Amino acid sequence: MVTLNMKNSLVAVILANILAGTMPGMMVKAQCDNRCAANECCSTFGYCGTGPEFCGANCVGGPCSNNGISIADIVTPEFFNGLWNQGATCPGKNFYSRGAFLDALNSFTRFARTGSVEESRREIAAFFAHASHETEGFCHIEETDGANKDYCNETMTQYPCAPGKGYYGRGPLQLSWNYNYGPAGSDLQFDGLGAPETVAHDPLIAFKAALWFWTKYVAAAMSQGFGATIRAINPIECNGAERDKVQSRIDYFTRYCNQLNVAPGVSLTC
Ligand SMILES: *[C@@H]1O[C@H](CO)[C@@H](O)[C@H](O)[C@H]1NC(C)=O
């Protein structure tokens, strides 16, 4: 980079960003895994090295510093235990764990760590707000009555539905549809189309699937405010007919922002 003039660097950065946007960090990470030394970071562009260029905002593997926050220090056991709906029958209580969440983050080292510390806290609050809404307080592991609903889009022929398998909501963000299970499975190395139930059986895969969806479809909307993340997850709610759902997500978000000591920011609704 240092040998390039300003204009070329800019082009290189733009190209690299386009590339980074189309290549999930974890795939790049896999490319780096056997090449980078223990003290080297793997950048999102697939290079090993030390210093902020490799270990900073673009770091996807190794001893990343990113913005220096520790998600484990923000998502404390007290915060995590406060997520649960106090209902008596809450299957999620024996499934979702803070340990699984933190382990899943090893595959998503950019989650909530690329902007300011404030933005990190806000993104964590937003992730848990949507998950709390989707699972009704981390109680549902999978969608009630999901097996009776059709989540197979047959026009997406690259993600063929397996006979007898249901691609209904599972995990913290209730991953749905064959066109999400297929690529999530390839990226996370489980059989998304042949064994979608894995997301409801393995807490680590459940959190990874949620972080996969978040990283791919939602995280970028954070810069426009929480409302934009609602639209990214379920645009139907933003057309005015499902105000109660929008409000439920906002209520969780403002509560978690309070707990994590960060202002909820602008444009909460959609
Ligand atoms: C199925 O996928 C096609 C092609 O992407 C899309 O046009 C259509 O809206 C989808 N249908 C449903 C029900 O999601």
PDBQT file of the ligand as one rigid body, heavy atoms in Angstrom, charges set to zero:
ROOT
HETATM    1  C1  LIG A 301     -38.718 -16.669  -4.125  1.00  0.00    +0.000 C 
HETATM    2  O1  LIG A 301     -37.543 -16.266  -4.789  1.00  0.00    +0.000 OA
HETATM    3  C2  LIG A 301     -37.778 -15.459  -5.920  1.00  0.00    +0.000 C 
HETATM    4  C3  LIG A 301     -36.446 -15.254  -6.632  1.00  0.00    +0.000 C 
HETATM    5  O2  LIG A 301     -35.508 -14.653  -5.775  1.00  0.00    +0.000 OA
HETATM    6  C4  LIG A 301     -38.457 -14.170  -5.503  1.00  0.00    +0.000 C 
HETATM    7  O3  LIG A 301     -38.710 -13.368  -6.618  1.00  0.00    +0.000 OA
HETATM    8  C5  LIG A 301     -39.752 -14.502  -4.778  1.00  0.00    +0.000 C 
HETATM    9  O4  LIG A 301     -40.320 -13.314  -4.260  1.00  0.00    +0.000 OA
HETATM   10  C6  LIG A 301     -39.501 -15.465  -3.646  1.00  0.00    +0.000 C 
HETATM   11  N1  LIG A 301     -40.751 -15.868  -3.044  1.00  0.00    +0.000 N 
HETATM   12  C7  LIG A 301     -40.933 -15.914  -1.724  1.00  0.00    +0.000 C 
HETATM   13  C8  LIG A 301     -42.276 -16.387  -1.282  1.00  0.00    +0.000 C 
HETATM   14  O5  LIG A 301     -40.069 -15.591  -0.934  1.00  0.00    +0.000 OA
ENDROOT
TORSDOF 0
